[in-house]
Structures are given as C-alpha cells and as structure tokens.
Amino acid sequence: MTPTETAKGLAERYEAFQAMKLKLDMTRGKPANEQLDLAQGLFEAVTSHDFKAKDGTDTRNYGGLEGLPEARALFAEIFGVKPSEVLIGGASSLTLMFDTLLRAHVFGVPGGTGPWSAAPVKWLCPAPGYDRHFAITQHLGYELITVPMTGAGPDMDVVERLVAEDASIKGIWIVPKYSNPTGESVSADSVRRLAAMKTAAPDFRIIWDDAYSVHHLGDAHDEVPNLLDACQSAGTPNRVLIFGSTSKISHAGAGLAAMAANEANIAWTKVHASKQTIGPDKVNQLRHVRYFKDLAGIHAHMAKHAAILKPKFDAVLRVLEEELGAGIASWTRPNGGYFVSLDTPPGHAKNVVRLAAEAGVKLTEAGATFPYGKDPSDRNIRLAPSCPSLLEIETATRVVATCVKLSIAQH
Ligand code: PLP
C-alpha cells in the first residue's frame, strides 16, 4: 500500500474488479493461438507425394528409434552437441524425462550399481521451480530436497555440500535458461561447478531441461555454456541428460521432443526405448525439419514469437511497477521464457491467489513452485502472461497487484 492508498480505497477498488465479472486465466504457460498460427506451414511441409527423408527412409513406416538423421542434426545444433549424442523421442520432453527416470528407477543407469528403486532416493529441487518436475520425482517416491535459487541458477554451495555427503541423492532438476518460473539462467561458473563437483552417488544425474533455450523475448539473450562439454572436460561425461522440445516453437504437445547425452547414456536409452516402441513419428520429424530447416530458421521463427510475447511481458512489468514499485513486492524481469515470478511479503501468496480468484483472475496455485506444493514463506506467485490478450494481461496484473496490497492492508 502506498501512502495515498487506504485500506478502504483498496477494498473499493477490489469490489469494482469483482463487479466486472472477469474471467481471466494466468495459470499455465501455454502459447497463445496467434503463436500457434505462426507454424501453420507445418501442415503443408509433408505432402502425399513427398514423405521420404533425405536418405530415402519412408517416414510412414516403422523404425528409426533414434530419429531421422536430419532431425538429430537439427536438435544437435539447438543443444550444441553432436548428432550422435541426440535421440528424438515423441512429442513431449516431459514424457522423455519421466521415462528416463523410470528406467533409472527400474533398471539403473550406466556407471551405477543397480536400480535406483533398491534403496531410498533423494532428489534436489531448485525452487521456485517447475511443478511438473517435482511431481515426477515425488511420484517415484523420492524425497524432495529444496535448494534455493540465486538469480543465476541453483545455490551451488548448497548443491555441492549435499551431493558430496549423501549417496542417496541421485540427481537434480535444472532448467538452465529462462527457468520456470524465475526466468533466470545458470551462470558459467555454476556450469563448471556442476560438471566438476564430487558426488557421493557414482550414478548422479543432472536433468538439464533446456525447455527455453531459444525462447528470447528481445535483443538481450542469456547465454549458458554447454554442460555436456563441461562434463566431458571434467571427466564426468555420464552426469548430464539434456532435454528439450518444440512445444513452444511449433505446436504444444504436437511438436518434437529430444534428449541429448553422451553416447553411453544414449545407448542405454535405446536399449530400454527399443522395448517400449518400434520407433517414433518420423512424419512429424520430417515436417519439422523441412519447415524450420536449421537453427537459423528456428531463431527467425522465435523472433516472431517474441514479437507477440514481449508486449505482454512488458505490460505485466509496467503494471507491477506502477502498482507495487514502492518496495511492496519484488518480481523477475526475464530476458526470455514464459513466466514472471512475483514475490509478495512472506505469508501473503495464498491469500493473494484466493483474492484474485474471487475477482475472476485464476493464478497458478500458491506453493506450486516448491516441492510438495508448499512454499515455506508463502510468498511466490507464478504469472504466465503468454495466453491471454494484451488487454486481459493488463487487467489481470492490475487485479493481482491490487490483491497484494489489499492482503497486506488486511493483515
Ligand atoms: N519443461 C519445462 C521447464 C516447462 O516449463 C514445460 C512446459 O511448461 C515443459 C518442460 C513441457 O515440455 P513438453 O511440452 O515438451 O512436454
């Protein structure tokens, strides 16, 4: 609350929003329809006369477990690895991550001593983080350990200490660039430390979810050094498993998902994947490669996404500044990704999300960005501005900011 705003005035403003009978949704980071329209050309990229890959492979038939060579080459460019270090999966990176951890749980991983399920497992969860990551490791029965985020990735002092002393810690979730929800990127120093750190578990894995690697909002681009290179130099080549997809490049849930890792991990993945499937959808792979061509094509396409998304992020940041700029709350100003992360004073996030819902603005549940859905300070709120229209975003953010001030005024 600024000096000129009274609790009564805020309550009246809130009631005025309620009277508008709004129905706004800032819950999930979904692309807007106009973003999906950008890739309509995909539907024409493979025709009934032209469905063969460069090497003559008939994409309509079974086979090609690791993906078409041209699709592997495209993701190799995106991830900065060799094509032989890439495996193209189905259409969802989350599925690939789930399958990978399930395989580790049941069968163990290269360099390990057996199935992870043989003993209790703990997992590092940098938070605020992605709720669906935490849900996977919780679902497997792993104990989730919160690691603070620093603004440049997870707190490496905490990570190094924990992994060195406890062999039951088998891995960590990391979104290296434009993290969900804080938008921060892992620093070069942290990449080096992640590759070099001593882990008590010989089969420790970093799940490097590069979901937003090309998802810049403007001219300022975050750069994150290649962790697979760093691990190979540090003598820990098995440590990292990289994931990504075109869900927020082409069509969400109908794009391509890929994994990258050293050849031992890729070979291990193929052993298990070959029991699960005869091969992925290569028609979709061909469609994507023909449409985007190469990394330059992807970057040109992502600039069109940015032109749609940037004004929405700018609107969120402008309204937050206008309403809460006087030190009432803090928030992130990301160079890319899909979220703005808002921190209220401690103890208000749940109440703000409830107040906003009662004024017709749906937000991601408070706590969702922490393991077990519990934010120990009850302060973090994830704002997802991609899907609603610009006008809706402005109104929704105004409602949220009013709710923050009202909650503070009421308590
Ligand atoms: N990883 C992160 C960090 C995400 O934010 C999301 C979606 O919001 C996903 C993965 C989902 O990816 P996919 O659609 O490839 O399963």
Boltz pocket constraint, residues with backbone or C-beta under 6 A from the ligand:
constraints:
  - pocket:
      binder: B
      contacts: [[A, 29], [A, 91], [A, 92], [A, 93], [A, 94], [A, 95], [A, 130], [A, 175], [A, 180], [A, 209], [A, 211], [A, 244], [A, 245], [A, 246], [A, 247], [A, 252], [A, 253], [A, 256], [A, 257]]
      max_distance: 6.0
